[in-house]
Amino acid sequence: MAAQPRGNNFANALMGACLLGMAYYGLYMDQADGKGATRGLTSTDPATGIKLPNEIKISGKSLELLGIGVRTKAGVVNVYSAGLYLTADVRKTLKPFAGKTSAQLARDPGFFTTVTAHSGPKAVILAFARDVAVAKVADALSAVPGARQSVKEELGKCITKNGDLRKGDQLMFNWAKKDTVLVKSKYETFCTIRDAPLASGLLGMYLGPQAVSPKLKASIAERAQELLSE
């Protein structure tokens, strides 16, 4: 058999490298500087098989994945995987909890209060595991205690802007400031809502005592224990 030309071998190798790079490249686009999520490893939600990047960049700042967990319907239907992102200096914020096991952290309300209070930008990515009527998602996410009805309606309109959500679609909530939430898709910012009760209540839906994803909170506790042990 004739040897394959070296040029073809080089082209095939280059194509393979490009495809591998695309497979690991985050899809979220940074609205401020046009850059995507940094290249690197991903983490997988064992319940859904959904992968999220371990690091993303927002407005020039790198945020690290602190936990990933499934949101279910009636405890049996996987709706989406949620990933929480914070800046790397969260390690300093969590130092008082060093020495505790992940199980102890998961049961400690003070631990999640500290995570919530961590300064700097935060983000939650929702990666959908199935097709979902966007109106149902908007209703669920708009049920924020303490927020004014007009602000809840604004959030609902924002979420429903592009129609129903399909398997593989993603939404991001970005807490740019303590009282400001940006709602994004993979490719655009839908809206910016400045309202302290809404911002606090929306974050509380994932970190509070009645969080919608206990698996996410357990994952956050596990990752925090790892960070504090390094």
ZINORLIN-V610190 format. One record per residue. PHI is phi as a letter, one per 40 degrees, with the letter a starting at -180 (NA if undefined). NEAR is the number of other ideal C-beta (glycine too) atoms within 8 Angstrom. D_FIRST is the distance of its C-alpha to the first C-alpha in Angstrom with 1 decimal. Layout:
# ZINORLIN-V610190
phi: (PHI,PHI)
near: (NEAR,NEAR)
d_first: (D_FIRST,D_FIRST)
This chain:
# ZINORLIN-V610190
phi: (NA,c,c,c,d,c,c,c,c,c,c,c,c,c,c,c,c,c,c,c,c,c,c,b,c,c,c,c,c,c,c,c,b,g,c,c,c,c,c,i,c,b,b,b,c,c,c,b,g,c,b,b,c,c,a,b,b,b,f,g,b,c,b,b,c,c,a,a,a,c,b,b,b,f,g,b,b,c,c,a,b,b,b,c,b,b,c,c,c,c,d,c,c,c,d,c,c,d,g,c,c,c,c,c,c,c,c,c,d,c,c,c,c,c,c,c,c,d,c,g,c,b,a,b,b,b,b,c,c,a,c,b,c,c,c,c,c,c,c,c,c,c,c,c,c,g,c,c,d,c,c,c,c,c,c,c,c,c,c,c,d,b,g,d,c,b,d,g,c,b,b,b,b,b,c,c,b,d,b,b,b,b,b,b,b,c,b,a,c,c,a,b,b,b,a,c,c,c,d,c,c,c,c,c,c,b,b,c,d,b,d,c,b,d,c,c,c,c,c,c,c,c,c,c,c,c,c,c,c,c)
near: (2,3,4,6,6,6,6,8,9,8,8,8,8,8,8,8,8,8,8,8,9,7,6,9,9,10,8,13,9,12,8,7,7,5,6,10,11,10,7,8,5,9,10,8,14,5,9,11,6,10,8,13,12,9,12,14,13,12,9,7,9,9,14,11,15,11,14,14,15,15,12,11,6,5,4,5,7,11,11,12,16,16,13,15,12,12,11,7,7,13,9,6,11,14,8,5,12,8,4,11,6,11,7,8,13,10,5,10,6,6,14,12,8,12,15,10,7,11,4,8,11,12,13,12,13,12,14,14,11,8,7,11,7,12,7,8,12,13,9,8,12,11,7,14,6,6,11,7,6,6,12,13,9,10,16,12,9,11,14,10,8,6,5,7,10,7,7,6,10,12,12,13,12,12,12,10,7,7,7,11,13,13,15,13,10,8,4,6,8,10,9,9,14,6,11,7,11,14,15,10,12,12,13,12,11,13,12,10,4,4,12,8,12,7,10,17,15,12,11,14,14,10,11,15,12,8,10,13,6,4)
d_first: (0.0,3.8,6.4,8.9,12.1,14.8,17.2,15.5,15.5,19.2,20.1,18.9,20.7,23.7,23.9,23.8,26.5,28.6,28.4,29.5,32.3,33.5,33.7,36.1,38.1,41.6,42.7,46.4,47.3,50.1,52.7,54.3,51.4,48.5,46.3,44.6,44.7,43.3,39.7,39.7,39.9,41.4,43.7,43.5,46.5,46.0,48.1,46.1,42.7,43.5,42.3,44.4,43.7,45.5,46.8,47.9,49.7,52.8,54.9,53.3,54.0,51.4,52.3,50.8,50.3,53.1,52.5,50.8,52.3,52.5,55.4,56.1,58.4,60.8,58.8,56.1,54.3,52.0,52.9,51.3,50.3,52.5,51.6,54.3,53.6,56.0,56.0,55.0,58.6,59.4,58.9,62.2,63.9,63.0,64.0,67.2,65.2,63.3,63.6,63.7,61.1,59.1,61.3,64.4,63.1,62.2,65.8,67.4,68.7,69.4,65.8,64.7,67.8,66.5,63.0,64.6,66.9,64.1,64.5,61.8,59.5,58.2,55.8,55.0,51.8,51.9,48.5,49.1,47.6,48.8,50.3,53.9,56.8,57.5,61.3,61.1,59.3,61.8,64.7,63.5,62.8,66.0,68.1,68.8,72.2,74.5,72.9,74.9,74.2,73.5,70.8,69.2,69.1,67.5,64.8,64.3,64.0,61.5,59.2,59.4,58.6,55.1,55.7,54.3,51.8,48.5,46.2,44.4,47.2,49.0,52.4,53.6,57.2,57.7,61.0,61.3,64.8,67.0,68.5,65.6,62.6,59.8,58.0,54.4,51.3,47.8,48.5,52.3,55.6,57.7,61.0,62.9,65.9,68.4,70.5,71.1,71.9,68.8,66.5,68.0,68.1,64.5,63.3,65.6,63.8,60.9,62.8,66.3,67.9,67.0,63.4,61.2,58.4,59.4,55.8,55.5,58.6,57.3,54.0,56.0,58.0,55.0,53.4,56.7,57.2,53.9,54.8,58.2,56.7,54.3)
